[in-house]
Structures are given as C-alpha cells and as structure tokens.
C-alpha cells in the first residue's frame, strides 16, 4: 500500500467515527483514493500494522450522570403528566426471563490421541417468569409459565 494512502487511512481510523466494517473501509479506499485491496490484506494492515480494531460503541459511550439523576427524579412527574385527563390509568413495565437447567460438560485430561469419555445425563428443563411493575406505586406481580408464546403472554 502506498505511503500516502496508508497515512490517510491511519488518519481516518483515528477519527471518532472510524469505520463500521472492513468492507466499508474497502469502499472508502476505492472511492476516495481509487485504490482496490483484498479484504484479507486490508484486515492484516488495519489490525496488525496500524493496531486498530472494531470497537463496540455501547462501551465507548459514557453516561452523563446528571442526566441519569434528572431522569430518575423526573420520571414520576412525567408518568403523572401522561395520565392527565384520564381517570384510573395504570402504567406497567413488563419483561420476561427464562430460567433453566442445562447439563454441564467439563473438559477431561487424557493422553494425546485418546478420546475422553464422560457420562452425562442430558436433561434440559426450564420455565419462564413474566413480571410487571407499576413504577409510580411499586406494585408488581410475577407469573411462572411453562412456555414463551403468545398464549402465555396474553
């Protein structure tokens, strides 16, 4: 890769927007610098020569603690404002979770070339919890159901 393109790529990778994928990176090189490069070669250059890698945006975004605190203190007022003019309205937030048992298969140490044998009783058992809470009053309820489907959800 020519030095001028390599330096432009390095500069673009240092920007906070970066690239979403190596394919996007390939397209950028082709459109801005008229330079075609194989995916594998580009991956090697970006990852090992330039020491850059794809990053998870969720971890990079920092929470603003003052906004979090303002949301927590202002939520009851916002919920009450939603119910203005409507009598006896109750707002619930709900979620569901699966809890279950799966067999544990552990590693075994054996001599090279010997296949490990382990007696495992395959049993898979689970159940679902459906829960709802009313943020204003704190009232809540939980249902234990055998399946996660529309019939149990209703």
Secondary structure as the mmCIF struct_conf table of DSSP 4:
data_model
#
loop_
_struct_conf.conf_type_id
_struct_conf.id
_struct_conf.beg_label_comp_id
_struct_conf.beg_label_asym_id
_struct_conf.beg_label_seq_id
_struct_conf.end_label_comp_id
_struct_conf.end_label_asym_id
_struct_conf.end_label_seq_id
HELX_RH_AL_P HELX_RH_AL_P1 UNK A 3 UNK A 13
TURN_TY1_P TURN_TY1_P1 UNK A 14 UNK A 14
BEND BEND1 UNK A 15 UNK A 17
BEND BEND2 UNK A 20 UNK A 21
HELX_RH_AL_P HELX_RH_AL_P2 UNK A 22 UNK A 33
HELX_RH_AL_P HELX_RH_AL_P3 UNK A 39 UNK A 44
HELX_RH_PI_P HELX_RH_PI_P1 UNK A 45 UNK A 49
BEND BEND3 UNK A 50 UNK A 50
HELX_RH_AL_P HELX_RH_AL_P4 UNK A 57 UNK A 60
BEND BEND4 UNK A 61 UNK A 61
HELX_LH_PP_P HELX_LH_PP_P1 UNK A 62 UNK A 63
HELX_RH_AL_P HELX_RH_AL_P5 UNK A 65 UNK A 82
TURN_TY1_P TURN_TY1_P2 UNK A 83 UNK A 85
TURN_TY1_P TURN_TY1_P3 UNK A 87 UNK A 88
STRN STRN1 UNK A 93 UNK A 101
TURN_TY1_P TURN_TY1_P4 UNK A 112 UNK A 113
HELX_LH_PP_P HELX_LH_PP_P2 UNK A 114 UNK A 116
STRN STRN2 UNK A 125 UNK A 133
TURN_TY1_P TURN_TY1_P5 UNK A 135 UNK A 137
STRN STRN3 UNK A 140 UNK A 145
BEND BEND5 UNK A 146 UNK A 146
BEND BEND6 UNK A 149 UNK A 149
HELX_RH_AL_P HELX_RH_AL_P6 UNK A 150 UNK A 153
#
